[in-house]
Amino acid sequence: MIFVAVLCGCEKMLDLTPEDRVTGKNFWKNKGEVETSMVGGYGKLQGCLESLFTWGELRSELVFVVSRTGSGDRQDVNQNMITKDNGLCSWGSIYSTINQFNYVIDFAPMVRAVDKSFTETELNYFLGEAKTMRALCYFYLARTFQYFPYITAASKNDQQKYDYEGMLCTQVLDSIVKDLLWAESRVRANYDDVDFSSDLRLKTRYEKGRVTQPAVWAILADVYLTQNKYQEAMVYLDKIINDNRYRLMTGPENWYSIFYPGNSSEGIFELQFAREYSNPAEFIKWFSGQSSVGGENWYQLQLSQRTRSFHYWEGNDWMNPKMDNRGTGSTYIGQLSNIGAVTNASASIWKWIGNRYNGDKSEHYRDGNSNDPNWIFYRLADIYLMKAEALNRTGDMTGAKKILETIRQRVSVSGEISCESQEEMEGLILDERAAELAFEGKRWFDLVRIARRQNNNIEVISSRYCFAKSPSIVTDGYYKARFSDPLAWYFPIHKEELEKNPNLVQNPYYK
């Protein structure tokens, strides 16, 4: 009798729609719930950071992986010994993030039918923001994989087909541009119409941590530069440079404020972390040697040991360094010692683990109250250097040189800039991007972009990699062989993705 009574009282529960058939119209009742779902996409993106860093930086000459076990996926990627079994080739987390933004794009329009206060302008804010974030995710995929699925519809039920065919990365870039051009006129220009009087810091976090027009412009310019569309890129680079909200940080201590406390006047788009909201930045552990599996300390990312990577800050002549204030005490801390032609060192990445400029040589590490650095997608120095790249390729080497001088002088780097060709100037820009943007998830993409532009010039990558990491002709040849095929500059599709989706085709290099 009790069971029957309970069962009768649970009639509504038994009538619930199956979870895999719930639509946005049924579970989003107001614009606040759309906002919650949108913010959830940023949360998912935080969980993708290891993939984004791995794909954009870990293969470069700057990084060295220190591992207790002496082996593993990260070291294999770091040494460019990559196979389809490597777990860092998995794209599951980023597709989960893309799906979150697809949900907003598909379902947010339905909410206007049930929430009359949800205006078309507000709807467009969300749609433009979601399309921009989806484009950013696909931009990372397009620079990492030659061929992959391009999915623009949310997964709405368990019966949905997921064995999508792949699309070439060049085609995906074209689709990204269309989304960004659509979003540009719809996203917020700023958050001036939102009341942040209770905590003025929140406005800064929203301005720099949520998509606004400058974030769209930065991604769009980056995509155009990857496509070698220099004039188009400069249109959007100039929009940011001429925006009085942003200025370059000058002097070593001010430069360091880009990373601590973050959200500086140079920052354009930063993925926000906040310790006070129980949201610390887990990626800080990569550089502090605390990252672990099962409680065992297993790897740390450092400026390359047994390396000459220091030349980006210290100069090619080790006895007469450039005295670049972005080097020791800012980008890294560590001891240098000259042994023959190779510098031996153990240098930690200070820009992510310190809480102040280390020019006085006293080590002020981030503690539990400050381990929430933002992940910086775009900042003003990056925009200037992208413009230098575009100017150089449109025949204005003088303009490109002036930009390099501007970037250097703000941190008191002296020395005359001289070059005789576009390729030589691109080499100087690459060196400057290393000094300015090291360990911000861009270096490998920079090397590949320039190499492809120069008719797949392998030397752009191999010369820097071998100079930094290999102490002998034998290992020079070994690494050059691994870069010899431009298809090797892309990752393979992970074996599990191939098993799940028979319509995917593996990168020919990895067959």
C-alpha positions in Angstrom: 0.0 0.0 0.0 2.9 2.4 0.8 4.5 1.6 -2.5 1.3 2.3 -4.4 0.8 5.6 -2.6 4.4 6.7 -3.3 4.0 5.7 -7.0 0.8 7.8 -7.3 2.6 10.8 -5.8 5.4 10.4 -8.3 3.3 10.8 -11.4 5.0 14.0 -12.5 8.4 12.3 -12.1 7.4 9.4 -14.3 6.2 11.8 -17.0 9.5 13.7 -17.3 10.9 14.0 -20.8 14.0 11.8 -21.3 17.1 13.8 -20.8 18.4 13.3 -24.3 15.2 14.9 -25.7 15.2 18.0 -23.6 15.5 21.1 -25.8 16.5 24.7 -25.0 12.8 25.8 -25.1 12.1 23.4 -22.2 15.0 24.0 -19.9 16.0 27.6 -20.6 13.2 29.8 -19.3 15.0 33.2 -19.1 18.0 35.1 -20.3 19.8 34.4 -17.0 20.0 30.7 -17.9 21.4 31.6 -21.3 24.0 33.6 -19.5 24.8 30.7 -17.2 25.3 28.4 -20.2 27.5 30.9 -21.9 29.7 31.3 -18.9 29.8 27.5 -18.7 31.6 27.5 -22.0 34.4 29.6 -20.6 34.6 27.1 -17.7 35.0 24.3 -20.2 37.7 26.2 -22.0 39.7 26.4 -18.8 39.8 22.6 -18.9 41.3 22.7 -22.4 44.3 24.8 -21.5 46.8 21.9 -21.5 45.7 21.0 -25.0 46.0 24.7 -26.1 49.4 25.1 -24.6 50.7 21.7 -25.9 49.6 22.5 -29.4 50.9 26.0 -29.5 54.1 25.8 -27.5 55.3 22.4 -26.3 57.0 21.5 -29.6 59.0 24.7 -29.8 62.7 25.3 -29.0 61.9 27.2 -25.8 60.4 24.5 -23.7 62.0 21.6 -21.8 60.0 18.9 -20.1 61.4 17.7 -16.8 59.8 14.4 -15.8 60.4 12.1 -12.8 59.8 9.0 -15.0 62.0 10.3 -17.8 59.4 9.5 -20.4 55.7 10.1 -21.4 53.4 11.9 -23.7 54.7 15.4 -22.9 58.3 14.5 -23.4 57.5 12.8 -26.7 55.7 16.0 -27.9 58.5 18.2 -26.6 61.0 16.1 -28.6 58.8 15.9 -31.7 58.4 12.1 -31.4 54.7 12.1 -31.8 52.5 9.1 -32.7 48.7 8.6 -32.9 48.8 6.9 -29.5 49.9 10.1 -27.7 47.2 11.3 -25.4 48.0 15.0 -26.1 46.6 14.4 -29.6 43.2 13.9 -28.2 40.7 16.7 -29.1 37.8 15.5 -26.9 37.9 18.4 -24.4 37.9 21.1 -27.0 35.0 19.5 -28.9 33.0 19.4 -25.6 33.7 23.1 -25.3 32.6 23.7 -28.9 29.4 21.8 -28.2 28.7 24.1 -25.2 28.8 27.2 -27.5 26.8 25.4 -30.1 24.1 24.9 -27.5 23.9 28.7 -27.0 23.8 29.3 -30.7 21.0 26.7 -31.3 18.9 27.3 -28.2 19.2 30.9 -27.1 16.9 32.2 -29.8 14.1 30.0 -28.4 14.3 31.8 -25.0 12.9 35.0 -26.6 9.6 33.3 -26.9 9.3 32.7 -23.2 11.2 35.6 -21.7 9.8 38.9 -23.1 12.5 40.9 -21.4 15.1 39.2 -23.6 15.8 41.7 -26.3 17.1 41.0 -29.8 20.2 43.1 -29.0 20.9 40.9 -25.9 20.3 37.8 -27.9 22.9 39.0 -30.5 25.4 39.6 -27.7 25.2 36.0 -26.8 25.2 34.6 -30.3 28.1 36.8 -31.3 30.0 35.8 -28.2 29.3 32.1 -28.7 30.3 32.2 -32.4 33.5 34.0 -31.5 34.5 31.5 -28.8 33.6 28.6 -31.2 35.8 30.2 -33.8 38.7 30.5 -31.3 38.4 26.8 -30.5 38.4 25.9 -34.2 41.4 28.2 -34.9 43.4 26.2 -32.5 42.3 23.0 -34.2 43.1 24.4 -37.6 46.7 25.2 -36.7 47.2 21.8 -35.1 45.4 19.2 -37.3 45.4 19.1 -41.0 42.0 17.6 -41.2 39.2 17.3 -38.6 35.4 17.6 -38.2 33.8 21.0 -38.4 30.6 20.8 -36.3 28.2 23.7 -36.0 25.2 22.0 -34.5 24.8 21.0 -30.8 24.5 17.3 -29.9 20.8 17.2 -28.8 20.0 13.6 -28.3 21.6 10.2 -27.9 20.5 9.1 -31.4 22.3 11.9 -33.2 24.9 10.9 -35.8 28.5 11.9 -34.8 30.6 10.3 -37.4 31.2 13.5 -39.2 33.6 13.7 -42.1 36.7 15.8 -41.8 37.4 19.2 -43.4 40.7 20.6 -44.4 42.1 23.2 -42.1 42.2 25.8 -44.8 38.5 25.4 -45.4 37.8 25.7 -41.7 39.8 29.0 -41.6 37.4 30.4 -44.2 34.4 29.4 -42.1 36.0 30.9 -39.0 36.3 34.3 -40.8 32.7 34.2 -41.8 31.6 33.6 -38.2 33.9 36.4 -36.8 32.7 38.9 -39.4 29.1 38.1 -38.4 29.9 38.5 -34.7 31.9 41.7 -35.0 28.9 43.9 -35.3 26.8 42.0 -32.7 29.0 41.5 -29.7 29.4 44.2 -27.0 31.8 47.0 -27.7 32.2 47.2 -23.9 30.3 46.7 -20.6 29.6 50.3 -19.9 25.8 49.7 -19.7 26.2 47.1 -16.9 26.3 48.2 -13.2 29.4 47.0 -11.5 29.2 49.4 -8.6 29.4 46.7 -6.0 32.8 45.5 -7.3 34.5 47.7 -9.9 37.1 45.0 -10.5 34.3 42.9 -12.1 34.0 45.4 -15.0 37.7 44.9 -15.9 37.2 41.1 -15.6 34.2 41.3 -18.0 35.9 43.7 -20.4 39.0 41.5 -20.7 37.5 38.1 -19.9 34.4 38.1 -22.0 34.2 38.6 -25.7 34.0 42.2 -26.8 34.8 43.7 -30.2 38.5 44.0 -29.6 38.7 40.2 -28.9 36.9 39.6 -32.2 39.3 41.9 -34.0 42.4 40.2 -32.5 41.3 36.7 -33.5 40.2 37.8 -36.9 43.6 39.5 -37.5 45.4 36.4 -36.4 43.4 34.2 -38.8 44.0 36.6 -41.7 47.7 36.6 -40.9 47.7 32.8 -40.9 46.0 33.0 -44.4 48.7 35.5 -45.6 46.0 38.2 -46.0 48.0 41.1 -44.8 45.9 44.1 -45.7 42.8 42.5 -44.2 44.8 41.7 -41.0 46.0 45.3 -40.7 42.5 46.7 -40.8 41.7 44.9 -37.5 45.1 45.3 -36.0 44.8 49.1 -36.4 41.4 49.1 -34.8 43.0 47.7 -31.6 46.1 49.9 -31.8 43.9 53.0 -32.1 41.7 52.0 -29.3 42.6 54.2 -26.3 41.7 51.4 -23.8 45.0 49.7 -24.5 48.6 50.8 -24.0 52.0 49.1 -23.8 53.4 48.4 -20.4 56.9 50.1 -20.0 59.7 49.2 -17.6 60.4 45.8 -16.1 58.0 46.1 -13.1 55.1 47.4 -15.2 55.8 44.7 -17.9 55.6 42.1 -15.2 52.2 43.4 -14.1 50.8 41.9 -17.4 51.0 38.5 -15.6 50.7 39.6 -12.0 48.1 40.7 -11.1 47.0 40.5 -14.7 44.2 42.4 -16.6 46.7 45.1 -17.3 46.1 47.9 -19.7 47.9 45.8 -22.3 45.5 42.9 -22.0 42.9 42.4 -24.6 41.4 39.0 -24.0 42.4 36.9 -21.0 40.7 33.7 -19.6 39.9 34.7 -16.1 40.8 32.8 -12.9 39.9 33.9 -9.4 41.1 32.3 -6.2 38.4 34.1 -4.1 35.7 32.3 -6.2 37.5 28.9 -5.6 38.8 29.0 -9.2 42.6 28.7 -9.1 44.6 28.4 -12.3 45.7 24.8 -12.5 48.2 25.5 -15.2 50.5 27.2 -12.7 51.5 23.7 -11.6 53.0 23.0 -15.0 55.8 25.5 -14.3 56.2 25.0 -10.5 56.9 21.2 -10.6 53.7 20.5 -8.7 51.7 18.9 -11.5 51.1 15.3 -10.6 49.2 12.1 -11.4 48.2 9.9 -8.4 50.1 12.2 -6.1 53.4 11.6 -7.9 55.3 14.7 -9.1 55.8 13.9 -12.8 56.7 16.9 -14.9 57.7 20.5 -15.0 58.0 22.9 -17.9 61.2 25.0 -17.9 63.2 27.1 -20.3 65.2 24.5 -22.1 68.0 22.9 -20.1 71.4 22.4 -21.8 70.2 25.0 -24.2 71.0 28.2 -26.0 67.4 29.4 -25.9 68.6 32.2 -23.6 70.0 34.1 -26.6 66.6 35.6 -27.1 67.1 37.6 -23.9 70.8 37.4 -23.2 72.2 37.9 -26.7 74.2 35.7 -29.1 77.4 36.8 -27.4 77.1 35.2 -23.9 79.7 37.5 -22.4 77.9 40.7 -23.7 74.2 40.1 -23.0 71.5 42.4 -24.4 70.3 43.1 -20.9 66.7 42.5 -21.9 64.5 43.2 -18.8 62.0 40.7 -20.1 64.5 37.9 -19.5 65.9 36.9 -16.1 63.6 38.1 -13.3 60.7 38.5 -15.7 60.2 35.6 -18.1 62.4 33.1 -16.2 64.7 32.7 -13.2 67.7 30.5 -13.1 71.4 30.2 -13.2 73.5 30.3 -16.4 76.9 28.8 -16.8 79.0 28.7 -20.0 80.5 25.3 -20.9 82.0 25.5 -24.3 79.4 26.5 -26.9 76.5 25.3 -24.9 74.8 27.0 -22.0 73.8 24.7 -19.1 70.9 26.0 -17.0 67.9 25.1 -15.0 65.4 28.0 -15.5 61.9 28.1 -14.3 59.2 30.1 -16.0 58.8 33.1 -13.7 56.1 34.9 -15.6 53.6 32.3 -14.5 54.9 31.4 -11.0 56.2 34.6 -9.5 54.2 37.4 -7.9 56.5 40.3 -8.7 59.4 41.3 -10.9 62.5 39.4 -9.6 65.1 42.1 -10.5 66.3 42.2 -6.9 67.0 38.4 -7.2 64.7 37.7 -4.2 62.3 34.9 -5.1 58.7 35.8 -4.5 56.7 32.8 -5.6 52.9 32.8 -5.9 51.3 31.3 -2.8 47.8 29.9 -2.3 46.3 33.3 -2.3 47.8 34.4 -5.6 47.9 31.2 -7.8 45.2 32.5 -10.2 47.0 34.1 -13.2 44.8 34.6 -16.2 45.6 32.8 -19.4 46.3 35.5 -21.9 45.1 34.9 -25.4 45.8 38.4 -26.8 47.6 41.5 -25.6 48.7 44.7 -27.2 52.4 43.7 -27.8 51.2 40.7 -29.7 49.0 43.0 -31.9 52.0 45.3 -32.6 54.2 42.4 -33.6 51.5 41.0 -35.9 51.3 44.4 -37.6 55.1 44.4 -38.0 54.7 41.0 -39.8 52.0 42.3 -42.1 53.9 45.5 -42.8 57.0 43.6 -43.7 55.1 41.4 -46.2 53.4 44.4 -47.8 56.8 46.0 -48.5 57.1 48.3 -45.6 60.2 47.0 -43.8 60.8 50.5 -42.3 57.4 50.4 -40.6 58.1 46.9 -39.3 61.5 48.1 -38.0 59.9 51.0 -36.1 57.4 48.6 -34.4 60.3 46.4 -33.3 62.1 49.4 -31.9 58.9 50.5 -30.0 58.5 47.0 -28.4 62.2 46.9 -27.4 62.6 50.4 -26.2 59.7 50.1 -23.7 61.8 47.5 -21.8 65.1 49.3 -22.4 66.6 46.9 -25.0 69.2 48.8 -27.0 70.9 47.8 -30.3 70.4 48.8 -33.9 67.9 46.8 -36.0 69.2 46.2 -39.6 68.1 43.7 -42.3 68.2 43.4 -46.0 65.3 41.2 -46.9 61.7 40.3 -46.0 62.9 36.9 -44.8 65.6 38.4 -42.6 63.1 40.8 -41.1 60.7 37.9 -40.4 63.5 36.2 -38.6 63.9 39.3 -36.4 60.2 39.4 -35.7 60.2 35.8 -34.8 63.1 36.4 -32.3 61.2 39.4 -30.8 58.0 37.3 -30.5 60.1 34.7 -28.6 61.4 37.3 -26.2 58.0 39.0 -25.7 55.5 36.1 -25.8 57.5 33.0 -24.7 55.4 30.4 -22.9 52.1 32.0 -23.8 51.0 29.2 -26.1 52.1 30.8 -29.4 55.6 29.8 -30.3 55.1 26.7 -32.4 52.2 28.4 -34.3 54.6 31.3 -35.0 57.3 29.1 -36.4 55.0 27.1 -38.6 53.2 30.2 -39.9 56.4 31.8 -41.1 57.8 28.6 -42.5 54.7 28.0 -44.6 54.8 31.5 -45.8 58.3 31.0 -47.0 57.3 28.1 -49.3 57.5 25.5 -46.5 61.0 26.6 -45.5 62.0 23.9 -43.0 65.0 25.9 -41.9 62.8 28.4 -40.1 61.9 25.7 -37.6 64.9 23.4 -37.6 67.6 26.0 -37.4 66.0 27.5 -34.2 65.2 24.2 -32.7 68.6 22.7 -33.4 70.4 25.8 -32.3 68.6 25.8 -29.0 68.5 22.1 -28.2 71.0 20.0 -30.0 74.7 20.1 -29.2 76.0 18.0 -32.1 75.8 17.6 -35.9 74.3 14.1 -35.3 71.3 15.3 -33.3 71.0 18.3 -35.7 70.4 15.7 -38.5 68.0 13.7 -36.3 65.8 16.7 -35.6 65.9 18.1 -39.1 64.7 14.7 -40.4 61.6 15.0 -38.1 60.8 18.4 -39.6 61.5 17.5 -43.2 57.9 16.9 -44.2 55.5 19.8 -43.7 52.7 17.4 -42.8 54.7 16.5 -39.7 54.1 20.0 -38.5 50.5 18.9 -37.8 49.5 16.4 -35.2 48.1 13.0 -36.0 44.5 12.2 -35.3 44.4 10.2 -32.1 43.8 6.4 -32.7 40.6 6.4 -30.6 39.0 9.1 -32.8 39.9 7.0 -35.9 38.3 3.9 -34.3 35.1 5.8 -33.3 34.7 7.6 -36.6 35.4 5.6 -39.8 34.9 8.7 -41.9 38.1 10.3 -40.6 41.3 10.0 -42.6 44.7 10.0 -40.9 47.4 12.6 -41.7 49.4 10.8 -44.4 52.7 11.5 -42.5 51.6 9.3 -39.6 50.5 6.4 -41.7 
